[in-house]
Amino acid sequence: MAGFKKLILIQLTSWLLCVVAGTYFISAQFDSAVSDAQINAQNTITKYINNFSFNDEAAQNLKNALADGKIFSRFTLRDFQGAEVFTINSPARLPVFAQFIESVFNSVRPQFAVNTAADIKVEFTINIQHLGEQLQTSFFIVFFMSAILVIIPVILMKSIFYRLNRKISMTIADVIDIYINQNQASNDLKIALDGSKLQKLGKDLVPSFNRLSYFLKSKNDDIQNAALSIKQEAYKDVITALGNRNMFVEYYEKNIENVEQSTFGSLAMIRCSELQIINQTRGYQKGDEYVKAVADIVKHISGTYTGSQVFRLNSSDFAVVLPHVPLKESERFGENLQSRFTQYQQNQELSSVANTGIVGYEKGKPLGELLSIVDNAMSMAQSKQVNAWHVQRETDLINNVSAGFGNQNWRKVINEVIESKRVHLVMQNIMPLGKNSKAYAEIQVRFKTEENQTLPTASFLAMAEKLDMAIDIDKLIIDSSLEKIKTRNLSEKNFGLNVTASSAHNDQFVIWLERRLLKDTHIASKLIFEVSEFGLQQNIKASKRFIDMVHRVGARITVERFGVGLTSFKFFRDLKPDFIKMDASYTRGLEDDKNNQYFMRLMVDLAHRIGVSVFAEGVESQEEKHIVETLLLDGVQGYYIEKPKDM
């Protein structure tokens, strides 16, 4: 199309040149004709007046002869004294184009003739109107003839270009069809683009299309590699570099559920039992280190099994596939994990590390069904002891048809803990900042089995909440704490006790707690009940009733894990808590996070205006403690300040 436009431009230029050349040629002829006419007029007039005898009759006859103006546009006759005998003015009305040419060449000029004998003088200008009309006619003839000579080639060229473009388009379309059809059967691009049909369509195009094909193939390879890289990133856990849940699902469907040949093996789920507590008390950085350590242990133990695969399913859970490993052999896997977890627990001074549930799998086993079974196995392992494992067999499921087999076992364990009051109390002090600041020691609980093994705290509390047994656990903790305070003569200190939101919103529990605290009013004034911000928000009306009751008996309230929800300070003005404890996520890396510093300083200002003290939890370093002090918080809590210790 660009070539066609260039040809049009060349044609137009040629046409303009023709018009200009023709115009110049016609104008030159016009100038020559005017000059010849003026010469002839000069000679004629000169001869005439030389034979002219001056008298009135002769002058009148001459005037009558010239009156029509066809010969002269201006004619003046003077006598021997120079007086004007007569003048004829018939201005020539030239066509516009002729006027322009005449103005350019200036051909028509006044002429003079003199009869010296008769002393007659003639001044005249010839009339060139007929020459101008001839000039105008010639110009239009040249203009239209050249235009016709230009338009016809343009039309022909446009037709040729249209046919040529159509032919090229059809050829390219046929070439692409050949390439696509043949490439489906062969990856050899040279063969695909070098067939006889393609050669017939346009052999000159073959090298170019071969180059294009290789280029497209290289780009396709780049796209596939990029897609593979993106898929790997999407299927990769950032912290542990293991495959995530998406990769696990794809692996299971491809290698187990939909595989053609028969296969079997063991699937283990490992759950980090202390992640939530570590995140809250030591910070998320320590939580990430804990998860990496668990992942390294799992990879090391599973690496001794041929073809094993490890995945991180979510924040707390890992999945391990052990191909062709029977359940009997998987027990050794569970024992090795427990041994390594216990070693890590002792080194890191943790309450527990992780539990393991193990089930067998075979070809065609739906993943959802298998995960449900392994979750039961996990519940059984959690209810045993620290870092325990449990193998779930098909016979177990037959004998215990209920889908809540693990839940039943947990209910039994929780009931045993409540009946036997097997709780171990530890406390962690909050360090006050400033002379006028007041703080307290938070009481934390560890639950024991019959063998005096510590159960995973987070799992225990989560299952108690799930089985609607949280109120009984809260009553056990409060009773045990009050007895410990009385028997150890600790009533001069202030203690914090955690209460679940479900208990705080339960009318029967609130009545029980009020009566229990009224029995020991001297201790009630030393107690601070901690309830999570999110839990209080679930039922504002019930939360206000609970807080009012606590204040009536002389105790106080802390809103813990503050900042996770979207609480307004109208909420605090209505509930009137005594303390708020900032969530540990605001403390992590506080020295480098200006946004968190600004938020905490704003919260301190607003809280102090309504008489609420602000604590920071999860302080793990001297730098974090220093920043907290500069932000004017009232107290700090964390492993850098003090580790939990026995009451």
N, C-alpha and C positions, 0 to 999 in steps of 0.2 A: 504493500500500500504506500510505503514511503517512496519507492521507486516511481510509482504512478504519479504521485504528487510532484516529484522532480520533473517528470516529463511534461506535466501540465504547465509548470513554471517555465520550462524551456520553450514550449509552444507559445505561451503568452508573450514571452520576451521576443521571440521571433516575429510574432504578429505586430508588436509595437514597433520593432525595427522596420518591418515592411511598411507600416503606416507612416512612420517618420520619413523613410526614404521616398515613398510615393508622394507624400506631401511636399517634400523638398523639390522633387522633380517637377511636379505640377506647378509649384510656385515659381520655379526658375523659368518654366515655359511661359507662365503668366507675365513675368517681368519682361521677358524677351518680346512677347506679343505687344505689351504696352509700349515698349521702346520703339518697336517697328511702327506702331500706329502713330506715335508722336512724331517720328521722322517723316512719315508720309504726310501727316497733317501740316508739318512745318513746310515741306516742299510745295504742297498744294497751295497753301495760303500765300507763300512768297510769290509763286508764279502768278497767282490770281491778282494780287494787289499791285504787282508790277505792271499789269495791263489795265489797272483800274483807274478810270478818270473820275476825279472826285466831283460829284454833283449830287443834288438831293435825290434825284431819281435813282441813281446808281446805289446810293446808300440805303434807300428804302427797299430796293430790290434785294440787296444783300441781307438786310434785316429780315425780310419776309422769308428768304431762303433758309435762314438759320433759326427761325422762331420755334421749330418743333423740339429743339434741344437734343436730338438724337446723335448729332455729330460732336457738338461741344457742350460741356457743362457750364462753361463761362466764355463769353466772347465780347470784347470791347473794341470799338473802332474810334480812333482819335484823328482829328484834322491836323493840318500842318502847324497850327498854333498849340496843339496839345489838348484842345478842348474835346471832351467826350461827345461823339456824335450819337452813339447809342450803345447800350449794354444789354446783353442777354445772360441771365442767370438761370440755369436749369441744373441744380446740384444732382449729381449721380447718386442714386440709391443702390449702393452695392450690397450683396448678401453679406451676412455677418462674417463668414469665413474669409471672403474676398477682402472685406475691410481690414481684417487682421493681417492678411498677407500683404496688403498694400501698405499698411502702417509699418510693417517690418522692412519691406524693400524700398518704400517711399518712391515708387516708380513715376507716379503722375505728378508733374510739376508744371507750373505756368510757363507758357511759351510766348515768344514775341516775333513779329514780322514787320519790316519797315520798307515802304516805297519812298526811296530818297528823292525821286524825281517829283513825285506828287506830294511829297512830305506827308505821307499817310502812315500811321502806326497802328498795328493790330496787337492786342493782348488776348490770349485764348488758353483754355485748358480743355483737353479733349474729354469726351464722355466714354468711359470704359465699362459701362454697365453690362453690355453684352459679353465682354471678356470675363467679368466677375461671375456672371451666371454660368458661363462655360467652365470656369475654375471650380465653382461649387459643385457642379454636376460631376466633373472629373474626380473631385475628392471623394464624393460619396460612392462613386463606382469603385475606386481603389479601396476604400474602407470596407465595403461589404464583400468585395471579392477576396480580400485578405482574411476577413473574418470567416468566410466560408471555408477558405483553405486551412484555417486553424481548427474550426469546430469539427470538421469531418475527421481529421486524424485523431482528435481527442476522443470522439465517439468510438472510433475503431480501436484505439488503445485501451479504453475502458472495457470494451467487450473482450479484448484479448486478455487483459488482466483478470477479469472476472472468470473467464474460462480457465486461465492458468491457475488462479487461486483455488478454484473448485477441484481441478485435477490434483493439485498438490495436497489439498485437504483429504480427498478421497484416498490418495496414495498413502498418506500418513495414517489415516484411519485403518486401512487394510494392513499396513505394517504393524500397527499396535495390536490388531486382532491376531495376526500371526504370532507375534511375540507372546501375548497373553495365553493363547491356546497351546502353543508348543511348550511354553515355560511350565505349564501345569504338569507336563509329562517329563520334562527334562530340566535340569539345573544348568546345563551347558548353554550359556548365552550365545556362544558363537553358532552352535547348531540351531538354536531357536531363531536366530535372525539371519540365517544364511541359506534359507530354503529356495527352491526354484521359483516359487510364487513371488517371494520377496525380490529376487533378482529380476523377475519380469516386471514387477511394479516400478522398480527404480533402483538399478544396481549402484548408482552413484550415492544413494542414501544409506547403503549398508554400512560403510565404515562409521558414518556419523551415528547411526542407531546403535552400532556395537559399542561405541564410546558412551552413549547415553545409557545403555543397558548396564555397563560396568559401573557407571556413576550411580545409577539407581540401586544397584545391588549393594554397593559400598554404603550408601546412605541407609538402605534397609538394614544392613548389618549394624550400623551405628544406632539406629532406632531400637533394634532388638536388644542390643547391649545396654542402651540407656534404660529401656523398659525393664530388663532383668535387674539392673542396678537399683532402679526405683522399687521394684518388687522386693528385692533383698532388704532394702532399707525399711519398707513397709512391714516386712515380716521379721524384723530384727528388734529385739529389746535393747533399749539404749544403755541401760545400766550394766547388764550382764553380757551383752553381745550374743545372747542365745536367741533362738527362734521364738517368736511370740505365739499367741493363741491361734492366729490365722495360719501360721506355718504348721502348727500342730494339727489343726483340723485338716489341712490339705494333705499332710503326710499320712494321717490315719486313713482318710478316705482312699488315697491312692495305693497305700501299701498293706492295708489290713481289711478295711470294709469292702472294697470293690476289687480286690485282687483275684486273679483267676485261680492260681494254685493255692493249695491248702497251706495255712500258716497258723501259728499260735505264739504265745509269749506272755509276758507279764507287764502290766502297767502300774507304775507307782506314782502317787501324788504326794508331794512334800509340801507342807504348809509351815511358813515361818510364824512361830507362835508369839514372838515378842516384838514384831515390827511396829505395831500401833503404840505400844508403851515406849519403845525406844524413840520413835518419832516425837512423842509428846514430852518425854522427860530429857532426852539427850539431843534432840534436834534431827532434822531430816538428813543431814550429811552423815551422821552416825547410822541412821537407818539405812542409807544406801550402802555404807560399808558393811553393815550386817548382812544385807541381801547378797552382796557380792561374795562375802565369805561363805554363806550357805551354798551359793551357786558353785563356788570352787570345790567345796566338799562333795556336792552331788556329782559334779563332772568327774572328779577324781575317782570316786567309788564306782560310778557307772562305766567309766572308761575301761575297766577290766573285763567288761562283757562285750563280745563281738557284735557290732552293728547297733549298739545302743544309741539312743537319741534323747537329748535333754531339751526341754522347752520351758519358758517362763509364761505361765498362763495369765497371771495378773500380778498385782503388787506383792501378794503373799504366797502364791502357789506356783510350784514347779511340777512338771510332768516328765516322767522318765519311761521310755519304751525300751523293754528288754526283749528283743526278738528271740524266739526259740528257747526261752528260759522258763522252765516249769515253776509252779508256785512253790514247790519244795525248795528249789534253789533260790527263789526270791527271798526266802526267809533269811538266808545268809546276807543278802543285800541289805535287808532291813536292819540286821544286827550290826553290820559294818557302819551303816549310817548313824545309828544310835550311838555307837562308840565314839565316832568322830564328833558328833554334835555335843556329846557330854564333855569331851575334851575342850572343845571351843567354848562351851558354857563356863567351864571353870576358869579358863584364861581370861575371859571377858567379864566375869562376875555377873552373869545373867541368871535369871530364874529358870529359863529354858531356852531352847534354840528352835527346834522344829519337830513336827510329828510326821509320820509316813503311813499312808494307806496303800495297800497293794491288792490288785485283783488280776485274774487271768483273762486273756482275750483270745479270740479265734477268728478265723475268716468269716466275714459277713456280720459281725457283731456291730449293731448300730452304736455310734459314738455317744449319743445322748443316754442310752441305757447303761453303757459302761461307766460314764461319768457319775451317774446316779449311784451305781454300786460302789465305786471308789470313794464317793463322798461318805457313804455309810462306813466304809473301812476307816476313813479319816476320823469320823466321829468316835469310833471305837478306840482308835489309837490315842486321841486326845483325852479320853476318859480314863486311861490307864495310869500313866505316870509321865514324868518329864522325858521328852525326846523319844517317846514310845512309838512302836510300829504295830500294824495289825494287818494280817492277810485275810481277805474276805473270800470265802470259797462258795461254790454253788450250793453245797449242802447246807451252809449256814442260811442262805436265802430261802431254801426249801423249808427248813425247820422254823424260820421266822419270816412268815409271808409278809408281814407288815412292812410297808416301804419306810416306816420310821424306826427301823431296827436300831440305828445309831442313836436316834433321839430317845428311844426307850432306855438305852444303856446310860445315856447322859442323865436322864431324869433319876435313874437309880443312884448314880454317883453323887448328884447334887443333893438328893435326899439324905444320903449317908453323911455328907459333909455337914448338913444342917443339923441332923440328929446327934451326931457325935461332936459337933462344934469344932471341927478340925480346921481352924483358921490360925494363921500365924501373922501377927501384926508387926509392921515396921513403920518407921516414921522418917520424914525428910523435912528438915527445917526450911523455912523461908527467912532469908536474912533481911532484916529491916535496913533501909537506907535513910539516914537522917536521924537526928536526935528525937524528933517527935513521932517518928513512924512506928506503927505497931504491926506485928506479924505473928505467925503461928507455925506450928509443925503439922504437916499433912500426914494423916495416918493412912497407910497403904496396906493391902491385904494379900496374903498368899494362901492358897487352899491346898490341903493335904489329902492324900489317899490313905487307905488303911495301912499301907506299907510305909507311911510317912514320906511318900514321894510328893514333890510339889507339882500340882496340876498347872497347865498353861493358863495364866490369869485371864488374858484377853479372850481365849476360847471359852473358859469357864463362865465368865460374865456374859459373853454373847449368847451362849446356849441357855443360861438362866433367863435372859431376856426373851429369847425365842420361845421357851417353854413356859412363859408366864410365871417364873419362879423368882424374878428379880426382887420382889417385895420381901420374900422370905430371906433372901440373901442380905438385903439391906438391914433387916431387923437383926439378923445374926451379927453383922458387922457392928452395928450400933451397940447392941448388948455387950458384945465382947470388948469393945473399946471402953465403954463406961466401967465395966468390971476391972479392966486393966488399969484405968486411971485411978480408980478407988484403991485397989490393992497395992499399987506401986506408989501411992501418995504423990501423984503427979498433978493434983488439982490446981497447983499454982501456975501451970503452963496453959497455953491456949492450943487447941487441937482442931484440925480440919478433918471433916468426914465427908466422903463422897456419897451422894444420894442420886439414884437414877431418876430420870424424869417421870417414868411410869409410877414410881413410888410417890414422888412429890405431888402428882396429880390424882392419887388415889385417896378418897376421903377416909377409908378405914385405916390406911397407914398413917395419915395425918393425925387422926384421933389417937391412935396407938402411940405415936411419937410424942404428942403433947403430954399424955398421961405418963409416959416413961420419963420424960425430962422433968416433970413436976415432982417426981420422986427424989430426984437429985438436983435440986435447984442450984446448989452451990457449984455443981459441975456444968450445968446447962449454960451458965453465963460464960464458960470457958470454951464453948463449942462453936465452930463455924462450919456450916453445911455447904458443901460445894455442889452446884448443879450446873450442867453445861448450858451455854447460851442457846444452842439449838433446841435443847430439851425444853427450856422455859418458854421458848417462842411457840411451841406446839399448842399450848393452851394457856393463854395469858391470864384468864380468869382464875383457873385452878392454881397457876403459879403464884398469883397474888395472895390467894388464901393460904397457901403453904408458907410464904414468906411472912405474912402477918402473924401466923401462929408461931413461927420461929422467933420473931421479935417479941411476942407476948411472954414467952418463957425466958427471955433474956439472952437467947443465942443470936448468932449473926449468920449472914448469907454471903457467899462468894459466887459470882458468875464466872465459871471457868471456861477455858477455850474461847475467850472473847475475840471477836474479829472475824470468825469463820462465817457467821451469818450476816444479815443486813439489818442489824438492830438499830433503831433510832433512840436518841436519848430521852424521848418522851416515854419510851418503854422503861427506862431506868428511873425516871421521875415517878412513874406510877408504881413500880415494884419496890423502889427504895432498897437496893442491896447495899451491903457495907463495903464489899471489895469486888474488884474485877481482876481476873487473871488473864493476861494477854496470851493468846495461843502461841505455842512454841515456834510456829512457822514465821512469826514476826521477829523472833530473836535470831534465827539462823542467818549468819553472815550479816548481822545488823551493821557492823562497822563499815561495810561497803555499800549498803542499800539505803540511799538517801530517801527513797519513797517510804520505806518502813519507818525510818527515823521520824520523818515528818508526820506520818499517821500516828505513831505512838505518842509523840509530843502533843499532838492535837487531842488525842484521847485523854492524856493526863490533865491537860488544861480544862477540858469539859467535865471530867470526872471530879476534879478537885472543886469545881464551882458548885457541885451538888453534894459535896461531902463524901465522895467515894474514893477509897484508896486503890491504887493500881499496882499490881505485881507483874513481874515478868517470869515466865517459866522456860525451862529448856536452856538455861545459860550454861555454855560449855567451855568458855574461854575467858581469859582476862580482858581481851579486847571487847567482847560482848558486855561483860560486866561494867567496864568503864563507860561505854556508850549509854547503857541503861542509867547509870548514875548521872551522866550529863543531861539526860532527858527528864530527870527529876521524878522517876518512878519511886514508889514507896518501899519496894522490896523485890528481892530476886530469889529464884529457886532453880536448882539444876545440879548436875553432877560436878560442875566446877566449884559450886558453893559447898555441897555436901551430898554424899551418897546415902541412899536409904539405909537405916540401921535399926536394929531391934529396939523395941520400946523398953 
